[in-house]
């Protein structure tokens, strides 16, 4: 009789344990499904709209405020003012980049990281070619990737015929197309290329131009 009761108890315990395991597995599957559901869906249309707005907003700001960025003296003459050999003024660079963080929300941290790398390259060029009168890297506008006035760049963006956006993870490459004259013929061509990166769920400019 004792053996019979023991057998019944063991059978009951095993049954309860199996039932709990099934319930646990069901909850795990439910949690997995919930996690997948909570992930934001990719919406190319919405992202394209945001990317375009970020770029236009930045250039509208830049047309009115480019002189504020030009006021920072990022390089200096080592022996004489505005004369070679030059060096990068890193203290001024810190202030410059903090100004960008505080006032230009369309430029992201990825942009500033690339800018720092570029300025290090400039500093190396100053040391390699100490007699060059034109400071390396400062002979064009970094924000238009040209020597054109910012107003011209904004006008061309507004007149663009198409925006080609290529997605790659958290990055998006943007080619702004305009109609231009080539050998007396009007053809559509890329006017400006930008790299965008999603930072804190917001698209930011990571690079202007297609150079690394």
N, C-alpha and C positions, 0 to 999 in steps of 0.2 A: 504493500500500500504506500509506504514511504517512497519507494522507488518510482511508483506511478505518479505521485504528486510532484516529485522532483522533475520528472520528465515533462510534465505539463507546464511547470514554471519556466523551465529552460526554453521550451517551445514558444511560450508567450513572450519572453524577453527577446528572443531572436526576431520574432514578428514585429515587435514594437521598434526595435533597432532598424530593421529594414525599411519600415514605414518612415522613420525619421530621416534616413538617408535619402529616400526618394523626395521627401519634402525639401530637404536641403539642396538637392540637385536642381529641383524646380525653381527654388529661389535664386540660385546662382545663374541659371539660364535667363530668368526674368531680369536680374541685375545687368547681365551682359547686353540683353536686348535694350534695356533702358539707357545704358551708357552709349550704345550706338545711336539711339534715337536722339539723345541730347546733343550730339555733335552737330555743329552748324552746317547746313547744306551749302554746297558751292553754288553761287548765283552769279554767273559771268556777267549778266546784264547789270545787276546792281553794282558789282565790283567795277565794271567798265565805267559806269556813270560816276562812281566815287573817284576813280583814278583820273578821269578827265577833269572833274571839278577841282581836285587837288592841284593839278598842273596849271589850270587856268588861274585859280586863286593865287598861286605862288607868283606867276608872272605879272598879274595885275598889281600885286604888292610890290614886286621888284621894280616895276616901271616907276613907281612913286618914291621908292626908298633905296634905290641902288647906291646913292651917295652915302648912306649910313654905313654900308659895308665897306665902301672905299675909304672911309675915314680911319679905318684900322691900318696901321703900318706893320704889315706882317714880316717884312724884311728890312734890314738896315745896313748901312755901310759900316764896316768894321773900323776903318781909319778916318774916313770923312763921310759926312752926311750925303746920302744918295749917290755915293760913288763906290765902285768896286774896290776891294772884294766885299761881297755881301755875306750875310748870314740871316737865318730865320730868327725872328724875335719870338721865342716860345711863350714868354709871359703875355705878350700882346695876342698871340694866337689863342691862348686860353680864354682871354676876355672876348675875343672875336667869336669863338665857338660857343661860349656861354650866351652871348648876345643872340646867336642863332637859335639856341635852345629856348630862350625866353621869348623871342619875338617872331620866329619863323616856323610855325608848327608843321609846315608842309615838307620840311627837310628833316629826315630821320637820323637816327644814330648811325645807321649804316652809311649814310652820306658823310657824316662827320668822321667816321673811321677811315673812309677812303680819302677824305681831304687831308687827314693827318699823315697818312702814308704818302700822299702826293707831296706834302710840304717837306717831309723827310727826304724825298727824292730831290726836291729843289735844293735843300741844304747840302746834299751830297754833290750836286752839280756846281754849286757855288765854290765848294772846296776844290773840285776837280778843274774848274775853269775860272780861277780867281780874277782874271783880267777882263772877262766879258762884261761889257757895259750894260747890255740888256739882261736883266735878271731872269734866269731860266724859270719858265712857268708863269710869268706875270705879263706876257705879251698878248694876252687875250682875256676875254670875259669868261670866267669859269661857269657862270650861270646861264649864259646863252650859247656857250661852247663856240664862240666866234668873236670877231672884232666889231660886230654890228651893235647898234644901239638897242637897248632892251625893248624900246617901243616897236622897232622893226620885228623883233622876235614875237612879241605879243600879237601884232597885226597878222603875221603869218600863221600863227596858231589859230586865230579867229577865222582866217580864210581857208583853213585846212579842208581838204577834200575827203580825207578818211583817216581813221586812227587804227593801226594794226597792233593788236595786243596779243602777245604770246605768253601763256601761263606756264610756270614751272615752280610747283610747290608754293612757297610763301613769296616768291618773286614773280614779277610780270614785266616783260620787255615791251616798251611802247615805241612805235614808229609813227610819227606824225607826218602825213603825206600832204604835199601841196603841188599845184601845177606850176611848173617852171619852164623857162625858155632854154632849149638846148639846140644849138645849131639852127636857129630860126624856127624850131618846132616847139610846140607846147606839149610837155609831157609831165605825167605825175611822177614825183620822186619824193624820197624821204627828206624832210627838211630838218627834223630834230628827233634824236633818239634818247630815250630815258629808261632807266631801270627803276622799278618800283619795288618796295618791300612792305609786307604787312607787319606792322609793329603795334602790339596791343590792340589787335583787331581793326586797325586803321591803316590805310595805304599811305605810305610816305615816299618821297623821292629819295632813292638810294644812290643814284648816279645820273649825271647829265652828260650826254655824249656816250659813245660806245667804247671808249678807251678804258682799259683796266689800270 
